[in-house]
């Protein structure tokens, strides 16, 4: 049986880390591009007042799908599983926030 070369980036923990960090980076990018004139606390407060914080957060998590597909294409299955796991945890958090 032939041994497959393992890549250091094909790791579940790296996928979870990427899956958790990317939506936060997208959220800050949206803030800096769109509303950099207001303070961050006012920005988040306005989103909460408009009940748009969870919606914007969900859109930020959507960026994980691109990273997931990239890791699948590169055949980094363990890393893709980590990104998917982080996305599922974000989805659970959104569902819980909708209830309360």
DAHUDA-V857556 format. One record per backbone hydrogen bond with DSSP energy under -0.5 kcal/mol. CO is the residue of the C=O (numbers start at 1). NH is the residue of the N-H. E is the energy in kcal/mol with one decimal. If there is no record, write none. Layout:
CO_NH_E + CO_NH_E
//
This chain:
7_10_-1.1 + 9_11_-1.9 + 11_15_-1.8 + 12_16_-2.4 + 13_17_-2.5 + 14_18_-2.6 + 15_19_-2.7 + 16_20_-1.8 + 17_21_-2.5 + 18_22_-2.3 + 19_23_-0.5 + 20_24_-0.7 + 21_25_-2.4 + 22_26_-2.4 + 23_27_-2.4 + 24_28_-2.3 + 25_29_-2.2 + 26_30_-2.5 + 27_31_-2.0 + 28_32_-2.9 + 29_33_-2.4 + 30_34_-2.5 + 30_35_-0.5 + 31_35_-2.0 + 35_38_-1.4 + 39_43_-2.3 + 40_44_-2.5 + 41_45_-2.4 + 42_46_-2.8 + 43_47_-2.1 + 44_48_-2.3 + 45_49_-2.4 + 46_50_-2.4 + 47_52_-3.1 + 47_53_-1.0 + 48_51_-0.9 + 52_56_-2.7 + 53_57_-2.4 + 54_58_-2.3 + 55_59_-1.9 + 56_60_-2.1 + 57_61_-1.8 + 58_62_-1.1 + 60_63_-1.1 + 61_64_-2.1 + 62_65_-1.6 + 62_66_-0.5 + 63_66_-0.6 + 63_67_-1.3 + 64_68_-3.0 + 65_69_-2.4 + 66_70_-2.0 + 67_71_-2.5 + 68_72_-2.1 + 69_73_-2.5 + 70_74_-2.1 + 71_76_-3.1 + 72_75_-1.2 + 75_77_-1.0 + 76_80_-2.3 + 77_81_-2.1 + 78_82_-1.7 + 79_83_-2.1 + 80_84_-2.4 + 81_85_-2.5 + 82_86_-2.3 + 83_87_-2.2 + 84_88_-2.3 + 85_89_-2.2 + 86_90_-2.2 + 87_91_-2.3 + 88_92_-2.4 + 89_93_-2.1 + 90_94_-2.3 + 91_95_-2.3 + 92_96_-2.4 + 93_97_-2.3 + 94_98_-1.7 + 95_99_-1.3 + 96_100_-1.7
//
